[in-house]
């Protein structure tokens, strides 16, 4: 399939991306990919460090004339978000990602592509493998578990990093240099309940056709959240009848806007026809409400046999939680026009063994507002009798007034493209926030990347020509850092 890309300057980048995508690398399952990276370094006699979190650091000396230049850290993460369409046969624990090249589009076959952040890994490997390039000493830092709370970056020992300039390659818009990002925390709320025997009519309510997206990058697009939508349907049903929840499964990643939700319920036999009417009514309501953002939304149902369900009291607590859980944009920045300051995403709602788990990704560029949103979750837990846990908290990345690296990257971009890049902040978590705390103010950081679209969804695709241009840009930046 990659034969179509031969002739591109970045062909080697795509080759390494393909090789990486043959290795399962969902968050928490990076050991094989990490070992592959170590093997890559050893075969080329490059210094390599692999830590207990499976982070990998590969060092390459500066080329002739750059031996005494300051070391530059190139940074990305090796893990990916594993999402697939219903009906797609793919095992993220063992199957390779299947590439499809369609003109200037590179995508996968019904799954996430893993360009977030496999492209960064591929850039780094292509650079290390090319002895014709001019560059200062380089440290390629590839971390693990970025997508589920930046576990690799949290575990990283700062003593293993020598460079004082860091280029993060985890941005998704060519021509934009990111210099600040939001901090975040993972909120996990757990409800406990009991099941009992029930009689009545079983229904599976299914929500499909939503676009989903990245819970930071796409949160301002007002896309439908399947977990919040199912809560509205269940609430409407219980106004007119007793609703007992057998199980619920919505979303799979807290940092992805959930696209689908299945909820199996039991209603009294004499309420069945009205339940069907309400479900159909909400199909039309949601199609109107989301006509601009999610025009393909479908709300449907199937009859099923159900012999047990959660108690009425527990079912109501679940519905209350779905209704009251904060979700979406919470505040906008007053300093940067159009930038989301704070948000939260109810990415997962799932029942397992009489426990119902709600997972949210809370983000803010203001630390106090991040925890203010979290405290609303605390208050909700008190109302519904749930427990709450916070995991993988990470700080915001603050803007640096004096940045030699930023100046170099701006100047280089102007020389190559003839126009100025946009200097911006992002409402998403980048590992730069954690690195700022680990390495201190001495670390000068900028983030950039090629055009990626619909990341964290099976519609993810990368613009091939953009990857090629950014490869040229990266090489030019390194050449300028003498």
C-alpha positions as CSV (number, residue, x, y, z in Angstrom):
1,X,0.0,0.0,0.0
2,X,2.9,2.4,0.8
3,X,4.2,2.0,-2.7
4,X,2.0,5.0,-3.7
5,X,4.1,7.2,-1.4
6,X,7.5,6.4,-3.0
7,X,9.2,9.5,-4.1
8,X,8.2,11.6,-1.1
9,X,11.0,13.0,1.0
10,X,9.2,11.5,4.0
11,X,8.8,8.0,2.6
12,X,11.1,6.6,5.3
13,X,8.8,8.3,7.9
14,X,5.8,6.4,6.6
15,X,7.8,3.1,6.5
16,X,8.6,3.4,10.1
17,X,5.0,4.4,10.9
18,X,3.8,1.2,9.1
19,X,6.4,-0.9,11.0
20,X,5.2,0.6,14.3
21,X,1.6,0.0,13.5
22,X,2.3,-3.7,13.1
23,X,2.8,-3.8,16.9
24,X,-0.2,-3.6,19.2
25,X,0.4,-0.5,21.4
26,X,-2.7,0.5,23.2
27,X,-2.1,2.4,26.4
28,X,-0.8,0.0,29.0
29,X,0.3,-2.5,26.3
30,X,3.5,-0.9,25.0
31,X,6.2,-3.4,26.1
32,X,6.6,-4.9,22.7
33,X,6.8,-1.5,21.0
34,X,9.2,-0.3,23.6
35,X,11.5,-3.4,23.1
36,X,11.3,-2.9,19.3
37,X,12.6,0.7,19.8
38,X,15.4,-0.5,22.0
39,X,16.3,-3.1,19.3
40,X,16.3,-0.3,16.7
41,X,18.8,1.7,18.7
42,X,21.1,-1.3,19.5
43,X,21.3,-2.3,15.8
44,X,22.6,1.2,15.0
45,X,25.0,1.4,18.0
46,X,23.0,4.3,19.5
47,X,23.0,4.8,23.2
48,X,19.6,3.8,24.6
49,X,17.8,3.8,28.0
50,X,14.6,1.9,28.7
51,X,13.1,2.5,32.1
52,X,10.6,0.5,34.2
53,X,7.6,2.3,32.6
54,X,9.0,1.2,29.2
55,X,9.8,4.8,28.2
56,X,12.7,4.8,25.7
57,X,15.4,7.4,25.3
58,X,17.7,7.1,22.3
59,X,20.8,9.4,21.9
60,X,22.6,10.3,18.7
61,X,25.6,12.6,18.7
62,X,25.7,15.8,16.7
63,X,26.9,15.7,13.2
64,X,30.1,17.4,11.9
65,X,30.1,21.0,13.0
66,X,27.4,20.4,15.6
67,X,29.4,18.4,18.1
68,X,29.3,21.2,20.7
69,X,25.8,22.5,20.0
70,X,23.1,22.2,22.7
71,X,21.3,18.9,22.8
72,X,17.8,18.9,21.5
73,X,15.1,16.5,22.8
74,X,12.6,15.2,20.2
75,X,9.6,13.9,22.1
76,X,6.4,11.9,21.4
77,X,4.5,9.0,22.9
78,X,4.4,5.4,21.5
79,X,0.9,4.5,22.7
80,X,-2.4,5.1,20.8
81,X,-6.1,5.3,21.5
82,X,-7.8,2.0,20.4
83,X,-11.2,2.7,19.0
84,X,-13.1,0.8,16.3
85,X,-16.5,0.9,14.7
86,X,-19.2,-1.6,15.7
87,X,-18.9,-4.5,13.4
88,X,-15.2,-4.0,12.7
89,X,-13.3,-7.2,13.3
90,X,-10.0,-6.1,14.9
91,X,-8.2,-7.2,18.0
92,X,-6.0,-4.4,19.4
93,X,-4.1,-6.9,21.5
94,X,-2.7,-8.7,18.5
95,X,-3.7,-7.3,15.1
96,X,-1.8,-4.8,13.0
97,X,-3.4,-1.6,12.0
98,X,-4.5,-1.8,8.3
99,X,-3.5,1.2,6.2
100,X,-5.6,2.7,3.4
101,X,-4.0,5.3,1.1
102,X,-6.6,7.4,-0.7
103,X,-5.1,10.4,-2.6
104,X,-3.6,12.7,0.1
105,X,-5.3,10.7,2.9
106,X,-3.8,8.0,5.0
107,X,-6.4,6.2,7.3
108,X,-7.1,2.9,8.8
109,X,-9.8,0.3,8.0
110,X,-12.5,0.9,10.6
111,X,-10.1,1.7,13.5
112,X,-8.1,4.5,14.9
113,X,-5.0,5.1,12.8
114,X,-2.5,5.7,15.6
115,X,-1.0,8.8,13.9
116,X,-1.5,10.3,17.3
117,X,1.3,9.8,18.2
118,X,2.9,7.2,15.9
119,X,3.9,9.9,13.5
120,X,6.2,11.5,16.1
121,X,7.8,8.1,16.7
122,X,8.3,7.7,12.9
123,X,9.8,11.1,12.5
124,X,12.3,10.4,15.3
125,X,13.3,7.0,13.9
126,X,13.7,8.4,10.4
127,X,16.0,11.1,11.7
128,X,18.1,8.7,13.8
129,X,18.5,6.4,10.8
130,X,19.6,9.1,8.3
131,X,23.3,9.9,8.5
132,X,23.2,12.5,5.8
133,X,21.3,15.1,7.9
134,X,22.9,18.0,9.8
135,X,21.7,18.3,13.4
136,X,22.9,18.9,17.0
137,X,23.1,16.1,19.5
138,X,19.6,14.6,19.7
139,X,17.7,12.7,22.4
140,X,14.6,10.9,21.2
141,X,12.2,10.6,24.1
142,X,9.3,8.3,23.6
143,X,6.9,7.8,26.5
144,X,4.1,5.4,27.4
145,X,0.5,5.6,28.6
146,X,0.1,9.2,27.5
147,X,-3.4,8.7,26.4
148,X,-4.6,7.3,29.7
149,X,-3.1,9.9,32.1
150,X,0.6,10.4,31.0
151,X,1.8,7.5,33.1
152,X,5.2,7.3,31.2
153,X,5.9,11.0,31.6
154,X,5.0,10.8,35.3
155,X,7.4,7.9,35.8
156,X,10.3,9.5,33.8
157,X,13.5,10.2,35.8
158,X,14.5,13.8,34.8
159,X,18.2,12.8,35.4
160,X,18.0,10.7,32.2
161,X,17.5,13.8,30.0
162,X,20.4,16.0,29.1
163,X,18.9,18.4,26.7
164,X,17.5,21.8,27.6
165,X,15.4,22.3,24.4
166,X,12.4,20.0,23.7
167,X,10.4,19.7,20.5
168,X,7.2,17.9,21.2
169,X,5.7,16.4,18.0
170,X,2.2,15.8,19.3
171,X,0.2,18.7,17.7
172,X,-2.3,18.2,15.0
173,X,-2.4,21.4,12.9
174,X,0.4,22.3,10.5
175,X,1.6,25.9,10.8
176,X,0.7,26.2,14.4
177,X,3.3,26.2,17.1
178,X,1.9,25.4,20.5
179,X,3.5,27.1,23.5
180,X,1.0,26.4,26.3
181,X,-1.5,23.7,27.1
182,X,-4.2,22.7,29.7
183,X,-3.6,20.6,32.7
184,X,-6.0,17.7,33.5
185,X,-7.1,15.0,35.8
186,X,-9.0,11.7,35.4
187,X,-12.2,11.5,37.5
188,X,-13.6,8.0,38.2
189,X,-17.0,7.8,39.9
190,X,-18.3,4.4,41.0
191,X,-21.8,3.4,42.0
192,X,-22.6,0.1,43.6
193,X,-25.9,-1.7,43.3
194,X,-27.6,-5.1,43.3
195,X,-29.5,-7.0,40.8
196,X,-32.7,-8.9,41.4
197,X,-35.2,-11.0,39.4
198,X,-37.6,-8.9,37.3
199,X,-40.5,-9.5,35.0
200,X,-41.4,-7.3,32.1
201,X,-40.2,-6.3,28.6
202,X,-36.5,-6.0,27.8
203,X,-35.2,-3.3,25.5
204,X,-31.7,-2.5,24.3
205,X,-31.5,1.3,23.5
206,X,-28.7,2.0,21.0
207,X,-27.2,5.3,20.1
208,X,-25.0,5.3,16.9
209,X,-23.7,7.7,14.3
210,X,-22.1,10.3,16.5
211,X,-18.8,11.8,15.3
212,X,-17.1,11.7,18.7
213,X,-13.6,13.2,18.7
214,X,-10.7,14.3,21.0
215,X,-12.1,15.4,24.4
216,X,-9.7,18.4,24.3
217,X,-9.3,19.4,20.7
218,X,-13.0,18.8,19.7
219,X,-14.8,19.7,22.9
220,X,-15.8,23.1,21.6
221,X,-17.5,21.6,18.5
222,X,-20.6,20.8,20.6
223,X,-20.7,17.2,19.3
224,X,-23.2,14.8,20.9
225,X,-22.0,12.7,23.9
226,X,-23.7,9.3,23.8
227,X,-23.6,8.9,27.6
228,X,-25.3,12.2,28.2
229,X,-27.9,11.5,25.5
230,X,-28.8,8.1,26.9
231,X,-29.3,9.8,30.3
232,X,-31.9,12.1,28.8
233,X,-33.8,9.2,27.2
234,X,-33.8,7.2,30.4
235,X,-35.0,10.3,32.4
236,X,-37.9,10.8,30.0
237,X,-38.9,7.2,30.3
238,X,-38.9,7.1,34.1
239,X,-41.3,10.1,34.1
240,X,-44.0,7.8,32.8
241,X,-43.0,4.3,33.9
242,X,-40.7,2.3,36.1
243,X,-37.3,1.8,34.4
244,X,-34.9,-0.8,35.6
245,X,-31.4,-0.9,34.1
246,X,-29.9,-4.3,33.3
247,X,-26.6,-3.0,32.0
248,X,-25.1,0.0,30.3
249,X,-22.0,0.4,28.1
250,X,-21.1,3.8,26.7
251,X,-17.7,4.9,25.4
252,X,-14.4,3.2,26.1
253,X,-11.9,6.1,26.7
254,X,-12.3,9.0,29.0
255,X,-10.4,11.3,26.7
256,X,-12.6,10.5,23.6
257,X,-16.1,12.0,23.2
258,X,-18.2,8.8,23.3
259,X,-19.9,8.0,20.0
260,X,-22.0,5.0,21.0
261,X,-24.0,3.7,23.9
262,X,-26.0,0.6,24.6
263,X,-28.4,0.4,27.5
264,X,-30.5,-2.6,28.3
265,X,-33.6,-1.8,30.4
266,X,-36.8,-3.5,31.6
267,X,-40.2,-1.8,31.6
268,X,-43.6,-3.1,32.5
269,X,-45.5,-4.9,29.7
270,X,-48.2,-2.3,29.7
271,X,-45.6,0.5,29.3
272,X,-43.8,-1.1,26.4
273,X,-45.6,0.7,23.5
274,X,-45.1,4.1,25.2
275,X,-41.4,3.4,25.8
276,X,-41.0,2.7,22.1
277,X,-42.8,6.0,21.3
278,X,-40.4,7.9,23.6
279,X,-37.3,6.3,22.1
280,X,-38.5,7.2,18.6
281,X,-39.4,10.8,19.7
282,X,-35.9,11.2,21.0
283,X,-34.4,10.0,17.8
284,X,-36.1,12.9,16.1
285,X,-35.3,15.4,18.9
286,X,-31.6,14.5,18.8
287,X,-31.5,14.7,15.0
288,X,-32.8,18.2,15.1
289,X,-30.6,19.3,18.0
290,X,-27.4,17.9,16.5
291,X,-28.2,18.6,12.8
292,X,-25.1,20.7,12.4
293,X,-22.6,18.6,14.4
294,X,-23.9,15.0,14.2
295,X,-26.4,14.7,11.4
296,X,-26.0,10.9,11.2
297,X,-27.1,10.2,14.7
298,X,-29.4,7.1,15.1
299,X,-31.4,6.1,18.2
300,X,-32.9,2.6,17.9
301,X,-34.0,-0.3,20.0
302,X,-34.3,-4.1,20.0
303,X,-36.4,-6.4,22.0
304,X,-34.4,-8.8,24.3
305,X,-35.1,-11.3,27.0
306,X,-34.0,-10.1,30.4
307,X,-34.5,-11.9,33.7
308,X,-32.8,-9.6,36.1
309,X,-31.9,-5.9,36.5
310,X,-30.5,-3.4,39.0
311,X,-33.0,-2.3,41.7
312,X,-35.2,0.6,41.0
313,X,-33.3,2.8,43.5
314,X,-29.9,2.0,41.8
315,X,-31.4,2.5,38.4
316,X,-32.5,6.0,39.4
317,X,-29.1,6.8,40.9
318,X,-27.5,6.0,37.5
319,X,-30.0,8.2,35.7
320,X,-29.4,11.0,38.1
321,X,-25.7,10.7,37.7
322,X,-25.9,10.8,33.9
323,X,-28.1,13.9,34.0
324,X,-26.1,15.9,36.6
325,X,-22.6,15.0,35.6
326,X,-20.8,18.1,34.2
327,X,-19.9,17.7,30.6
328,X,-18.6,19.9,27.8
329,X,-17.1,23.4,27.8
330,X,-17.2,25.0,31.3
331,X,-15.3,28.3,30.7
332,X,-13.6,30.2,27.9
333,X,-10.3,32.0,28.1
334,X,-10.4,35.8,28.6
335,X,-6.8,36.1,27.4
336,X,-6.8,34.1,24.2
337,X,-9.7,34.6,21.9
338,X,-11.6,31.4,21.1
339,X,-9.6,29.2,23.5
340,X,-11.5,26.9,25.7
341,X,-10.2,27.4,29.3
342,X,-11.9,24.6,31.1
343,X,-13.9,21.5,30.1
344,X,-14.9,18.0,31.1
345,X,-15.9,14.9,29.1
346,X,-18.0,12.0,30.4
347,X,-16.1,9.5,28.2
348,X,-17.1,6.2,29.8
349,X,-20.2,4.8,31.5
350,X,-20.1,1.1,32.0
351,X,-21.6,-1.5,34.3
352,X,-19.6,-4.5,35.5
353,X,-20.3,-6.9,38.3
354,X,-23.0,-4.7,39.9
355,X,-20.7,-1.7,39.8
356,X,-21.3,1.3,37.4
357,X,-18.2,3.3,36.5
358,X,-18.3,6.9,35.1
359,X,-15.0,8.2,33.8
360,X,-14.4,11.9,32.9
361,X,-11.4,13.8,31.6
362,X,-11.3,17.2,33.3
363,X,-9.1,19.8,31.7
364,X,-8.2,23.5,32.4
365,X,-5.4,25.9,31.8
366,X,-6.2,27.3,35.3
367,X,-5.4,24.9,38.1
368,X,-8.1,26.2,40.5
369,X,-10.8,25.8,37.8
370,X,-9.7,22.2,37.1
371,X,-10.3,21.3,40.7
372,X,-13.5,23.4,40.9
373,X,-15.0,21.1,38.2
374,X,-13.8,18.1,40.2
375,X,-15.5,19.3,43.4
376,X,-18.8,19.4,41.5
377,X,-18.2,15.7,40.9
378,X,-17.6,15.3,44.6
379,X,-20.9,17.0,45.5
380,X,-22.7,14.8,42.9
381,X,-21.3,11.7,44.6
382,X,-22.7,12.7,47.9
383,X,-26.1,13.1,46.4
384,X,-26.2,9.7,44.7
385,X,-24.2,7.7,47.2
386,X,-21.2,7.1,44.9
387,X,-17.4,7.0,45.5
388,X,-14.9,9.1,43.6
389,X,-11.2,8.7,42.8
390,X,-8.8,11.0,41.0
391,X,-6.0,9.7,38.9
392,X,-3.1,10.9,36.7
393,X,-3.4,14.6,37.5
394,X,-1.0,16.7,35.5
395,X,-0.3,20.5,35.4
396,X,-0.8,23.0,32.7
397,X,2.2,24.1,30.5
398,X,2.7,27.8,31.1
399,X,3.8,30.2,28.3
400,X,7.5,31.1,28.3
401,X,8.3,34.8,27.5
402,X,11.9,34.2,26.4
403,X,12.3,31.2,24.1
404,X,15.3,30.7,21.8
405,X,13.7,27.6,20.4
406,X,10.4,29.3,19.6
407,X,12.3,32.1,17.8
408,X,14.2,29.6,15.7
409,X,11.1,27.6,14.8
410,X,9.3,30.8,13.8
411,X,12.2,32.0,11.6
412,X,12.6,28.7,10.0
413,X,8.9,28.3,9.2
414,X,8.9,31.8,7.6
415,X,11.9,30.9,5.4
416,X,10.4,27.7,4.2
417,X,6.8,28.7,3.7
418,X,7.0,32.5,3.3
419,X,4.5,33.1,6.0
420,X,4.4,33.3,9.8
421,X,3.3,30.4,11.9
422,X,0.5,30.8,14.4
423,X,1.6,30.9,18.0
424,X,-1.1,29.3,20.1
425,X,-2.2,27.4,23.1
426,X,-4.2,24.2,23.2
427,X,-7.1,22.9,25.3
428,X,-5.6,19.5,25.5
429,X,-3.0,17.8,27.7
430,X,0.5,17.7,26.3
431,X,3.3,16.0,28.2
432,X,5.1,19.4,28.1
433,X,3.0,20.3,31.2
434,X,4.6,17.5,33.2
435,X,8.0,18.1,31.7
436,X,7.9,21.7,32.9
437,X,7.5,20.5,36.4
438,X,10.2,17.8,36.1
439,X,12.8,19.8,34.2
440,X,12.1,23.3,35.6
441,X,12.1,26.6,33.8
442,X,15.4,25.8,32.1
443,X,13.6,23.5,29.6
444,X,12.6,25.5,26.5
445,X,9.7,23.7,24.8
446,X,7.6,24.1,21.6
447,X,5.1,21.6,20.1
448,X,4.3,21.2,16.4
449,X,3.0,18.5,14.1
450,X,1.3,17.7,10.7
451,X,-2.4,17.9,10.0
452,X,-4.2,15.1,11.8
453,X,-8.0,14.8,11.7
454,X,-10.7,13.1,13.8
455,X,-8.1,11.6,16.2
456,X,-9.4,9.2,18.9
457,X,-12.0,8.0,16.5
458,X,-12.1,5.3,13.8
459,X,-12.4,8.2,11.3
460,X,-8.8,9.4,12.1
461,X,-6.8,10.3,9.1
462,X,-3.5,12.1,8.4
463,X,-2.8,14.4,5.5
464,X,0.1,12.8,3.6
465,X,1.5,16.0,2.1
466,X,1.4,17.7,5.5
467,X,3.6,14.9,7.0
468,X,6.0,15.5,4.1
469,X,6.2,19.3,4.6
470,X,6.6,18.9,8.4
471,X,9.4,16.5,7.8
472,X,11.2,19.1,5.7
473,X,10.5,21.7,8.4
474,X,11.8,19.5,11.3
475,X,15.1,18.8,9.4
476,X,15.5,22.6,8.7
477,X,14.8,23.5,12.4
478,X,17.5,21.1,13.6
479,X,20.0,22.3,11.0
480,X,19.4,25.9,12.3
481,X,20.1,25.0,16.0
482,X,23.8,25.1,15.7
